[in-house]
Amino acid sequence: MNIEPIQNWLPGTSRPIIISGPCGAESEEQMLKTAAGLKKLNAVTVFRSGIWKPRTRPNSFEGVGSIGLKWLQEVKAGFGFLTAVEVANAQHVDEALNAKVDILWIGARTTVNPFSVQEIADALQGINVPVMVKNPIHADLQLWIGALERLNLAGVEKLVAVHRGFFASTQPGIHSNPGIHGNIDSAITKDHTTSFNYRNPPHWELPIELKTIFPQLPIICDPSHICGSRELLLKVSQKALDLNFEGLMIESHYNPALAKSDKNQQLTPEELRELLNSLIVRTAGSTSEEFTNKLESLRKSVDEIDKELIECLARRMELIEQIGIYKQENNITVLQLERWLEILQTRTSWAEAKSIDKEFIQKLYKLLHKESIRLQTEVMNERIEKS
């Protein structure tokens, strides 16, 4: 993809870029009061608000519609913010562009539908307006990439991916390209290091995989939708910055208790100030020669260990193939459940004795077991074909 660096079209901003505003535009007063509070922070670059809101149930607040664009214009004129709004079809695109909205975003429910994304891409043909694309609600990396590619093919080069978490009952890897991370079973609603519940679990491996495939693609984190509650926002925001995301999209309302949607995840402007002041912004590199030399030395040690690990894995796979041959010769099934449960139990115990995280080692051995099953099945089939 041809992606224009975000610094070219969003000049004068330093990392992290902060995007904030109400979940949904509700009234002129709400929009202007929230914008006034955010302006005092001197940290917010883009004011966001939902005008058209796709909701699960028809009796939920579905946005005020086109009148909200006028309020966005007032926010832009009165406070100098860039403005952003969600679009879900060609009509939304036309109305937003006519209202001089600066940035469009495609929501998670729209990203999941290639027909809708293509309609938006067609409406943007030849119009290089910035577009932010939220991950699909289900953990499908290919759908996320596909949405970005459709827009890029239409000539949109000012692209940003927005990580907003995934539906709680889906696991990463089920529909996504396994890539370098493989099909990894992970906690559905909980971070395995905490007891915190997420509204939409982050599955950080998926945005990392996206960044690995497209290093030039900026990624913004939306902790509001990941968390679903104010209490978790700081933790998730810090994690996103530690993963070198370019910025944060955090919902804000001058009085969240009055919000018509998602009141529990919105902050007042003053609460947002406290959160931003609590964040530690780390850099991706250092000019210190001492640091660089020490880091390089540690990395060389890791490289040597990794080489040993791969050699050990190669020997393990050779033994697995021998086991497969032996089972085939004696008409024994590939899957030996008791042996697999024994491996899982003993390796977990050995790992915990070395202070290695239990869930990590279980994920690792599930991957190894999956490959062992594949190898043994392949060996058996080859021997059957030759016989």
LINMO-V659648 format. One record per residue. N is the residue number from 1. SS is DSSP state (2 for helix, 1 for strand, 0 for the rest). Layout:
N:SS ; N:SS
This chain:
1:0 ; 2:0 ; 3:0 ; 4:0 ; 5:0 ; 6:2 ; 7:2 ; 8:2 ; 9:2 ; 10:0 ; 11:0 ; 12:0 ; 13:0 ; 14:0 ; 15:0 ; 16:0 ; 17:1 ; 18:1 ; 19:1 ; 20:1 ; 21:1 ; 22:0 ; 23:0 ; 24:1 ; 25:0 ; 26:0 ; 27:0 ; 28:2 ; 29:2 ; 30:2 ; 31:2 ; 32:2 ; 33:2 ; 34:2 ; 35:2 ; 36:2 ; 37:2 ; 38:2 ; 39:2 ; 40:0 ; 41:0 ; 42:0 ; 43:0 ; 44:1 ; 45:1 ; 46:1 ; 47:1 ; 48:1 ; 49:0 ; 50:1 ; 51:0 ; 52:0 ; 53:0 ; 54:0 ; 55:0 ; 56:0 ; 57:0 ; 58:0 ; 59:0 ; 60:0 ; 61:0 ; 62:0 ; 63:0 ; 64:0 ; 65:0 ; 66:0 ; 67:2 ; 68:2 ; 69:2 ; 70:2 ; 71:2 ; 72:2 ; 73:2 ; 74:2 ; 75:2 ; 76:2 ; 77:2 ; 78:2 ; 79:2 ; 80:0 ; 81:0 ; 82:1 ; 83:1 ; 84:1 ; 85:1 ; 86:1 ; 87:0 ; 88:0 ; 89:0 ; 90:2 ; 91:2 ; 92:2 ; 93:2 ; 94:2 ; 95:2 ; 96:2 ; 97:2 ; 98:2 ; 99:0 ; 100:0 ; 101:0 ; 102:0 ; 103:1 ; 104:1 ; 105:1 ; 106:1 ; 107:0 ; 108:2 ; 109:2 ; 110:2 ; 111:2 ; 112:0 ; 113:0 ; 114:2 ; 115:2 ; 116:2 ; 117:2 ; 118:2 ; 119:2 ; 120:2 ; 121:2 ; 122:2 ; 123:2 ; 124:0 ; 125:0 ; 126:0 ; 127:0 ; 128:0 ; 129:0 ; 130:1 ; 131:1 ; 132:1 ; 133:1 ; 134:1 ; 135:0 ; 136:0 ; 137:0 ; 138:0 ; 139:0 ; 140:0 ; 141:2 ; 142:2 ; 143:2 ; 144:2 ; 145:2 ; 146:2 ; 147:2 ; 148:2 ; 149:2 ; 150:2 ; 151:2 ; 152:2 ; 153:2 ; 154:0 ; 155:0 ; 156:0 ; 157:0 ; 158:0 ; 159:1 ; 160:1 ; 161:1 ; 162:1 ; 163:1 ; 164:0 ; 165:0 ; 166:0 ; 167:0 ; 168:0 ; 169:0 ; 170:0 ; 171:0 ; 172:0 ; 173:0 ; 174:0 ; 175:0 ; 176:0 ; 177:0 ; 178:0 ; 179:0 ; 180:0 ; 181:0 ; 182:0 ; 183:0 ; 184:0 ; 185:0 ; 186:0 ; 187:0 ; 188:0 ; 189:0 ; 190:1 ; 191:0 ; 192:0 ; 193:0 ; 194:0 ; 195:0 ; 196:0 ; 197:1 ; 198:0 ; 199:0 ; 200:0 ; 201:0 ; 202:0 ; 203:0 ; 204:2 ; 205:2 ; 206:2 ; 207:2 ; 208:2 ; 209:2 ; 210:2 ; 211:2 ; 212:2 ; 213:2 ; 214:0 ; 215:0 ; 216:0 ; 217:0 ; 218:1 ; 219:1 ; 220:1 ; 221:1 ; 222:0 ; 223:2 ; 224:2 ; 225:2 ; 226:2 ; 227:2 ; 228:0 ; 229:0 ; 230:2 ; 231:2 ; 232:2 ; 233:2 ; 234:2 ; 235:2 ; 236:2 ; 237:2 ; 238:2 ; 239:2 ; 240:2 ; 241:2 ; 242:2 ; 243:0 ; 244:0 ; 245:0 ; 246:0 ; 247:1 ; 248:1 ; 249:1 ; 250:1 ; 251:1 ; 252:1 ; 253:0 ; 254:0 ; 255:0 ; 256:2 ; 257:2 ; 258:2 ; 259:0 ; 260:0 ; 261:0 ; 262:0 ; 263:2 ; 264:2 ; 265:2 ; 266:0 ; 267:1 ; 268:0 ; 269:2 ; 270:2 ; 271:2 ; 272:2 ; 273:2 ; 274:2 ; 275:2 ; 276:2 ; 277:2 ; 278:2 ; 279:0 ; 280:0 ; 281:0 ; 282:0 ; 283:0 ; 284:0 ; 285:0 ; 286:0 ; 287:0 ; 288:0 ; 289:2 ; 290:2 ; 291:2 ; 292:2 ; 293:2 ; 294:2 ; 295:2 ; 296:2 ; 297:2 ; 298:2 ; 299:2 ; 300:2 ; 301:2 ; 302:2 ; 303:2 ; 304:2 ; 305:2 ; 306:2 ; 307:2 ; 308:2 ; 309:2 ; 310:2 ; 311:2 ; 312:2 ; 313:2 ; 314:2 ; 315:2 ; 316:2 ; 317:2 ; 318:2 ; 319:2 ; 320:2 ; 321:2 ; 322:2 ; 323:2 ; 324:2 ; 325:2 ; 326:2 ; 327:2 ; 328:2 ; 329:2 ; 330:0 ; 331:0 ; 332:0 ; 333:0 ; 334:0 ; 335:0 ; 336:0 ; 337:2 ; 338:2 ; 339:2 ; 340:2 ; 341:2 ; 342:2 ; 343:2 ; 344:2 ; 345:2 ; 346:2 ; 347:2 ; 348:2 ; 349:2 ; 350:2 ; 351:2 ; 352:2 ; 353:2 ; 354:0 ; 355:0 ; 356:0 ; 357:0 ; 358:2 ; 359:2 ; 360:2 ; 361:2 ; 362:2 ; 363:2 ; 364:2 ; 365:2 ; 366:2 ; 367:2 ; 368:2 ; 369:2 ; 370:2 ; 371:2 ; 372:2 ; 373:2 ; 374:2 ; 375:2 ; 376:2 ; 377:2 ; 378:2 ; 379:2 ; 380:2 ; 381:2 ; 382:2 ; 383:2 ; 384:2 ; 385:2 ; 386:2 ; 387:0
